[in-house]
């Protein structure tokens, strides 16, 4: 198990991407626990290369992590999403759900997301940059065409959100989950009721082929894989094999 994380905050008004800045700092020797936070991002990005709108009023943060090479990397995005959920419960008082594999939902709309990028040197894990974006005080209008599928904490609670409190809540929740993740604990088993995807009809796009599958999401396994039923055949899919997933309706 790793030592307790010591958070070292690096705050900037604007950057292209907190992921890129954190990666440069890590390559330059930044310690584990370095936290890069920006008021806005000019080219923020989400999972699988998607853009992430980053207007002022949101939480945009990336963590430098240096876990052991044996750590279960495919599970880290889901584990981090659980930490975002816990942090929002404690700091804002809302009860979000998780859309597999890395989205945070409020009232069925996306309020946050997670991206994890591993970096290797000489075929060995060097560091991991974990990025979190949460729509806090930005207006629904600022989300543009995404406003139908996304929301903000301020919209859902009808009050201004303390972004620093959201950050503190997330970091406080992340550390024990990170320690348990490194140690190989089952982070999924007791939290399946918080994964909104389970039991729903979903539409997913396979990464690489672009093929769209409409199927039933049956379960999420301990390693973070999604169990689906497609045309009578049950199979598992990993997050890295899925470009996008939409929940359609309960089964």
C-alpha positions in Angstrom: 0.0 0.0 0.0 1.2 3.5 -0.8 2.1 6.1 1.8 -0.6 8.7 2.6 -0.9 11.2 -0.3 0.4 14.7 0.3 -1.6 17.1 -1.8 0.4 19.9 -3.4 -1.9 22.3 -5.2 -0.8 24.1 -8.4 -3.5 26.6 -9.3 -3.7 28.6 -12.6 -6.3 30.8 -14.2 -6.2 29.2 -17.6 -4.4 26.4 -19.3 -4.9 24.3 -22.4 -5.6 21.2 -20.4 -4.9 20.4 -16.7 -4.0 16.9 -18.0 -1.2 18.2 -20.2 0.1 20.6 -17.5 0.1 17.8 -14.8 1.9 15.5 -17.2 4.6 18.0 -17.9 5.1 18.6 -14.2 5.2 14.8 -13.6 7.8 14.4 -16.3 9.8 17.2 -14.6 9.8 15.4 -11.3 6.6 16.5 -9.6 5.7 14.3 -6.6 2.7 12.1 -6.3 -0.1 14.1 -5.0 0.5 17.1 -7.1 -2.9 18.7 -7.9 -3.3 20.9 -11.0 -6.4 23.1 -10.9 -7.5 25.6 -13.5 -10.3 28.2 -13.6 -10.8 27.5 -17.3 -9.3 25.2 -20.0 -9.0 26.2 -23.6 -8.9 22.6 -25.0 -10.1 20.5 -22.1 -10.6 16.9 -23.0 -12.5 13.9 -21.8 -12.2 10.1 -22.3 -11.4 8.7 -25.8 -10.3 12.2 -27.0 -13.6 13.9 -26.7 -13.6 17.6 -25.9 -14.7 18.8 -22.5 -16.3 22.3 -22.4 -14.6 24.2 -19.6 -16.3 27.6 -19.0 -15.5 29.5 -15.8 -17.5 28.2 -12.9 -16.4 24.5 -13.1 -13.9 22.3 -11.3 -11.1 21.3 -13.6 -8.4 19.4 -11.8 -5.7 16.7 -12.6 -3.8 14.6 -10.1 -0.3 13.2 -10.5 -0.2 9.6 -9.2 2.7 7.2 -9.1 1.1 3.8 -8.2 3.0 0.5 -8.2 3.3 -1.1 -11.7 1.1 -4.0 -10.6 -1.9 -1.7 -9.8 -5.1 -2.6 -11.7 -5.2 0.4 -14.1 -8.4 -0.5 -15.9 -10.4 0.0 -12.7 -8.9 3.4 -11.8 -11.5 5.5 -13.8 -14.4 3.8 -12.1 -12.7 4.1 -8.7 -12.1 7.8 -9.2 -15.7 8.3 -10.3 -16.8 6.8 -6.9 -14.6 9.3 -5.2 -16.3 12.2 -7.1 -19.7 10.8 -6.0 -18.5 10.6 -2.4 -17.0 14.1 -2.5 -20.2 15.6 -3.9 -22.3 13.9 -1.2 -20.1 15.4 1.5 -19.5 18.9 0.0 -22.8 19.7 -1.7 -25.3 17.3 -0.2 -26.4 15.8 -3.5 -26.6 12.0 -4.3 -25.1 11.4 -7.7 -25.0 8.1 -9.6 -22.3 6.6 -11.8 -22.8 5.9 -15.5 -20.3 3.3 -16.5 -17.4 3.7 -16.9 -16.6 7.3 -15.9 -19.6 9.7 -15.8 -21.2 11.3 -12.8 -25.0 11.9 -13.1 -27.5 14.0 -11.3 -31.2 13.5 -12.2 -30.1 11.5 -15.2 -27.9 14.2 -16.6 -24.1 14.4 -16.7 -22.6 16.7 -14.1 -19.0 15.4 -14.1 -16.5 13.0 -15.7 -13.2 11.4 -15.2 -10.2 10.7 -17.5 -7.1 8.6 -16.6 -4.0 8.6 -18.7 -1.1 6.2 -17.9 2.4 7.1 -19.0 5.2 4.6 -19.5 9.0 4.9 -19.6 11.0 1.9 -21.0 7.8 -0.2 -20.9 7.4 0.5 -17.2 4.6 2.6 -15.6 6.0 6.0 -14.9 2.9 7.9 -13.6 -0.8 8.3 -14.1 -2.6 11.6 -14.6 -6.2 11.5 -13.3 -8.4 14.3 -14.5 -11.8 15.3 -13.0 -14.3 17.8 -14.4 -17.4 18.9 -12.5 -19.9 21.4 -13.7 -20.4 23.6 -10.7 -21.6 27.2 -11.2 -21.7 27.4 -14.9 -25.1 28.0 -16.4 -27.0 25.4 -18.4 -26.7 27.8 -21.4 -22.9 27.7 -21.2 -23.1 23.9 -21.9 -24.4 24.7 -25.4 -25.8 21.8 -27.4 -24.9 19.5 -24.4 -27.5 21.1 -22.2 -30.1 18.4 -22.9 -27.8 15.7 -21.6 -25.8 17.6 -19.0 -26.4 19.8 -16.0 -24.6 21.8 -13.3 -24.6 21.6 -9.5 -25.9 25.1 -9.3 -28.8 24.3 -11.6 -29.7 21.2 -9.6 -29.4 22.8 -6.2 -30.5 26.3 -7.1 -27.6 27.9 -5.2 -24.0 28.9 -5.7 -21.5 26.1 -5.2 -18.2 26.5 -3.3 -15.8 25.0 -5.8 -12.9 24.8 -3.3 -15.2 22.8 -1.0 -16.0 20.4 -3.9 -12.2 20.0 -4.5 -11.6 19.3 -0.8 -14.5 16.8 -0.7 -13.1 15.0 -3.7 -9.5 14.8 -2.5 -10.7 13.6 0.9 -12.8 10.9 -0.6 -10.2 9.9 -3.2 -7.3 9.1 -0.9 -8.9 6.0 0.9 -10.3 4.8 -2.4 -6.9 5.1 -4.0 -5.3 3.2 -1.2 -7.8 0.4 -1.5 -7.4 0.4 -5.3 -3.6 0.0 -5.0 -4.2 -2.9 -2.5 -6.5 -4.7 -4.8 -9.7 -4.4 -2.7 -13.1 -5.0 -4.3 -14.3 -1.4 -4.9 -17.3 -2.4 -7.0 -19.1 -5.1 -5.1 -20.7 -2.9 -2.4 -21.4 0.0 -4.7 -23.4 -1.5 -7.5 -26.6 0.3 -6.5 -24.8 3.5 -7.3 -24.1 2.4 -10.9 -27.1 3.6 -12.9 -26.1 1.6 -15.9 -26.8 -1.8 -14.4 -30.2 -3.2 -15.4 -30.6 -0.7 -18.2 -30.9 -1.0 -22.0 -27.9 0.8 -23.4 -26.4 1.8 -26.7 -22.6 1.5 -26.9 -20.2 2.3 -29.6 -17.2 -0.1 -30.0 -13.9 1.6 -30.1 -12.0 0.9 -33.2 -14.8 -0.6 -35.2 -17.3 2.1 -34.6 -20.0 -0.5 -34.4 -23.1 0.4 -32.4 -24.6 -2.2 -30.1 -28.0 -2.0 -28.4 -27.9 -4.4 -25.5 -28.8 -5.0 -21.8 -26.2 -4.0 -19.2 -26.4 -6.8 -16.7 -23.6 -6.3 -14.3 -20.2 -4.6 -13.5 -17.4 -7.0 -12.4 -14.8 -6.5 -9.8 -12.2 -5.5 -12.5 -14.6 -2.8 -13.8 -15.7 -4.6 -16.9 -19.3 -4.3 -18.0 -21.4 -7.5 -18.6 -23.8 -7.1 -21.5 -26.4 -9.3 -23.1 -26.5 -8.7 -26.9 -28.7 -10.7 -29.2 -29.0 -13.6 -26.6 -25.2 -13.8 -26.0 -23.6 -12.6 -22.8 -20.1 -11.1 -22.9 -18.0 -8.6 -21.0 -16.6 -5.4 -22.4 -13.8 -3.2 -20.9 -13.9 0.5 -20.8 -11.0 0.9 -23.2 -13.0 -1.1 -25.8 -16.0 1.3 -25.6 -16.0 4.7 -27.3 -19.3 5.9 -25.8 -22.3 4.6 -23.9 -25.8 5.9 -23.6 -28.4 4.6 -21.2 -31.7 4.2 -23.0 -34.2 2.8 -20.4 -34.6 0.3 -17.6 -34.9 -3.3 -18.8 
